[in-house]
Amino acid sequence: MTKDTERRHFWRAVFHSPVRMTTSEGVAYAQLEDISLKGALLKTDGEWHGRPGEECRLDLDLAPDVTISMLATVAHVDGAHVGLRCASIDLESITHLRRLVELNSGDPTILDREFGALVSTG
């Protein structure tokens, strides 16, 4: 499966919000552009740019007691944009992310397809 084909399997929710990035070098902040069940696209401001292959933790606060956290790997860097590929995510975070995708897609059948693709690609 090519990267372009894999990208088509995962619907991305446009969701602009600040996020925290935790790397081996410390904590930095970026702007979330969109998010899916398999990764996220960030816009950086110069504080952190990411390097392909770098591991990090993304934290997206939805409410004071609701956070989506995922361990990720930097998949690509294009100027100020950094693409992340989700490596692992806990059950509570995937539940919140699933709801976010569901609310933004407006089509519940998209989630069935998303989870099917997620399971088949690992």
C-alpha positions in Angstrom: 0.0 0.0 0.0 1.4 3.4 -0.9 1.4 6.4 1.5 -1.1 8.1 -0.8 -3.4 5.2 -0.6 -3.0 4.9 3.1 -3.8 8.6 3.5 -7.1 8.2 1.7 -8.2 5.5 4.2 -8.2 8.0 7.1 -10.6 11.0 7.1 -8.9 14.0 8.8 -10.9 16.3 11.0 -9.9 19.9 10.5 -9.5 21.0 14.1 -7.3 24.1 14.9 -6.1 24.0 18.4 -2.9 24.4 20.4 -1.1 21.2 21.2 1.8 20.2 23.4 4.6 18.2 22.0 6.9 16.2 24.4 10.2 15.0 22.9 13.5 13.8 24.3 14.5 17.5 24.2 11.6 18.8 26.3 8.1 20.3 25.8 7.2 22.6 22.9 3.9 23.9 21.5 2.4 23.8 18.0 -0.9 24.5 16.3 -3.0 21.4 15.3 -4.2 21.7 11.7 -6.0 18.4 11.5 -6.2 15.0 13.2 -7.2 11.5 12.3 -7.3 8.0 13.9 -3.8 7.5 12.4 -2.0 10.8 12.9 -2.0 14.6 12.9 -0.8 17.6 11.0 0.8 20.4 12.9 1.9 23.9 12.1 5.0 25.0 14.1 6.2 28.4 15.0 9.9 27.8 15.2 10.0 26.5 18.8 9.9 22.9 17.5 10.2 21.6 13.9 10.5 17.9 14.3 12.7 15.6 12.4 11.5 12.6 10.4 11.7 9.5 12.6 11.7 11.6 15.8 9.4 10.2 18.5 7.1 12.5 20.5 3.9 12.6 22.5 1.1 14.9 21.3 -1.4 16.2 23.9 -4.5 17.9 22.7 -6.6 19.4 25.5 -10.3 19.4 24.6 -11.5 20.4 28.1 -9.9 20.8 31.5 -10.3 17.1 32.2 -10.4 15.8 28.6 -7.1 15.2 26.7 -6.2 13.2 23.6 -2.7 11.9 24.0 -0.9 9.8 21.4 2.7 8.6 21.0 3.7 9.4 17.5 6.6 9.5 15.1 7.4 12.4 12.8 6.4 11.2 9.3 7.3 14.3 7.3 8.3 17.9 7.6 7.3 20.5 5.0 8.4 23.9 6.0 6.4 24.9 9.1 4.1 21.8 8.8 4.9 18.6 10.6 3.0 15.3 9.9 2.8 12.8 12.7 2.0 9.1 12.4 0.3 7.6 15.5 2.3 4.8 17.1 0.1 4.2 20.0 -2.9 5.7 21.8 -4.7 4.8 25.0 -8.3 3.7 25.2 -9.6 6.9 26.7 -7.8 9.1 24.1 -9.0 6.9 21.2 -12.6 7.2 22.5 -12.3 11.0 22.6 -10.7 11.1 19.2 -13.3 8.8 17.7 -16.0 11.2 19.0 -14.2 14.2 17.5 -13.9 12.5 14.1 -17.6 11.5 14.3 -18.7 15.0 15.1 -16.6 16.6 12.4 -17.4 14.1 9.7 -21.2 14.2 10.0 -21.3 10.7 8.5 -21.2 7.7 11.0 -20.3 5.3 8.2 -16.9 7.0 7.9 -16.0 5.7 11.4 -16.8 2.1 10.4 -14.5 2.4 7.4 -11.8 4.2 9.5 -11.6 1.5 12.1 -11.7 -1.2 9.5 -8.7 0.4 7.8 -6.9 1.0 11.1 -7.3 -2.7 12.0 -6.1 -3.9 8.6 -3.1 -1.6 8.5 -2.1 -2.2 12.1 
